[in-house]
Amino acid sequence: MDLATLLVQCLNALQYGLLLFLVASGLTLIFGIMGVINLAHGSFYMIGAYLAYSLAPVFGGNFVATLLAGLVLAVIFGYLLEWLFVSYLYERDHLQQVLMTYGLILVFEELRSILVDNDVHGVPVPAWLNGSVQLGDLMQYPVYRLAISAVCLAVAAALYVVIARTRLGMMVRAGSSNREMVQSLGINIKFLYRVVFAAGVALAVLAGMIAAPVTSVYPGMGAQVLIVCFVVVVIGGIGSVRGAFLAALLVGIVDTFGKVLFPQAAGIAVYLLMAAILLWKPEGLFRQG
Amino acid sequence: MRALARRCTFPLVVIGLLLAFPLATTGFYLEFTSKVMILAIFALSLELLVGATGLVSLGHAAFYGIAAYATVLLSPKFGAANLFWLLPAAIGCAALYALFVGALSLRTRGVYFIMVTLAFAQMAYYVFHDTKLGGGTDGIYLNFKPEVVLLGARLVDLGKPAVFYYFVLACLISVFALLAVLLESRFGRVLAGIRSNEQRMRAAGFATFPYKWAAFTLAGALAGLAGFLVAIKDGFVNPEMLSWHESGAVLLMLILGGMGRLSGAVLGAFAFALLQLFFQWEVVFGNFSKHWPLLLGGTIILCVAFMPNGLIGVPAQWRAWRARRRPEAARG
């Protein structure tokens, strides 16, 4: 493998890992704060991709407008979903959370097949990002993939600032370490839950929307991402956004180079990584508290 | 004595009805009931983990699917295998994978355990999905059903639907009895202790890990029995048998029937299969019947919201509701 190929694969690994982080951070926040394991989180990624596909004609192919509209819809959707379904699950055990969110997956997938269809669709890359960058003499790298990484990094930085520096972030951190105490200090925990859930949904939808031009849009894309995100959360330690970030990058690297070096065993590489980490540190690399 | 009689009446009636069933019908209903009884074995195996030990596994389909693949792959291409070695071999493959997954996943607890079992099931899924080992996404066919040959004599022909039905019924009764005895034993008591408070069991001097590991492996092996049976019944396996939809479905059977009781798992398997059949019924739902997962998903959500103890808990829930109503009515 020459240097340019290595660079291309590194960039691919970075882009995949950062996308995983967007989905996994929502998952880990929702679990860390509300104690709810949300299997339907992958569906939000799927919904994002289908939003990018079906909203594009509405906005005449204006990508930024599509993204903003999709995000607004995602926040409203997440808020309603928490209110209508997820709020029943806080006092229930994990089994019931698993089943209800499994039911939600079936409903979302079937609604998707009724509203759109079961075909694979492509989403065009916005024209102003449709170039490529020259790497070395022979290789080129698409600008759009670099843009994905840039957006994800910006979101990660924003997330860090919000969680580490703002009042809301303080409540989020406090809520994840002791829910009852936060409630007794007079913080409106119901509202906090709704905000965090809506933010988690919006992060996954955003990931789906910006990934759509690269991965195309297909049924079952949600489940695939969900399970890889579980691996990310297990490796990173649950409830830890920083852990999710590093673990997502690690998974991105292992998956990308697994595909290049051992194409036969590509699907398994990530799970073997998880097995190795479980042997070494069963509670994840960066578990809080 | 009377208490024992009362406890045994209902199961005996159910067994009697299942024994008499092939006399009354053939064809579709017989095959359907065979399939449901296989699902009941599958659900019982998971009940040992979820209901008895309190370990929520979301990757149980892996063992079911691995045993099904083992059944097909170990059978000779041009002839029938003997059941007496094929069955232990298929169950052994499932148990081996369960031994491996259990060793790693039981190092974690709670929600981690759910995610890790799911991830390991997905790993097994990719092995069959991406490699040529089992025909890739298309799956493979079992050309000859295994023979039941003992000391050179053919005992029965599993190719006949009625014979296969009785074979599955015998397996179901054996598994049920095995688990019932096991849960009453010291081993089962320890598992119940782990379910209610693992810390306290450890403090009381039990090394809980070996117990959980044994339960996990046994559950995997019993799921393997179900996988073996389904491979023989359908004569065909594909990677979807290991998919997490299958794992979710079997968990659903448990909660539909009611956790913590073996009969709940069996009831849940029947309820799940009938529900699925009902939602796919074109007479009732017309064109909408092809969107049956929507109705199934909605039913799951409603069940979790309003029926937390499953079907088996409904009478108790009804009595509690009546008891709450009555004082008001008396005052009224």
Interface residues (C-beta under 8 A of the other chain):
Chain A: F31 I37 F85 Y88 R92 H94 L95 Q96 V98 L99 M100 Y102 G103 L104 I105 L106 V107 E109 E110 L111 S113 I114 A223 I227 F230 V231 V233 V234 I238 Q264 A266 G267 I268 Y271 L272 M274 A275 L278 L279 P282 E283 G284
Chain B: V50 V56 L58 L104 S105 R107 T108 G110 V111 Y112 I114 M115 V116 L118 A119 F120 Q122 M123 Y126 V127 H129 D130 T131 W244 G248 L251 L252 I255 M259 H291 P293 L294 L296 G297 G298 T299 I300 I301 C303 V304 A305 P308
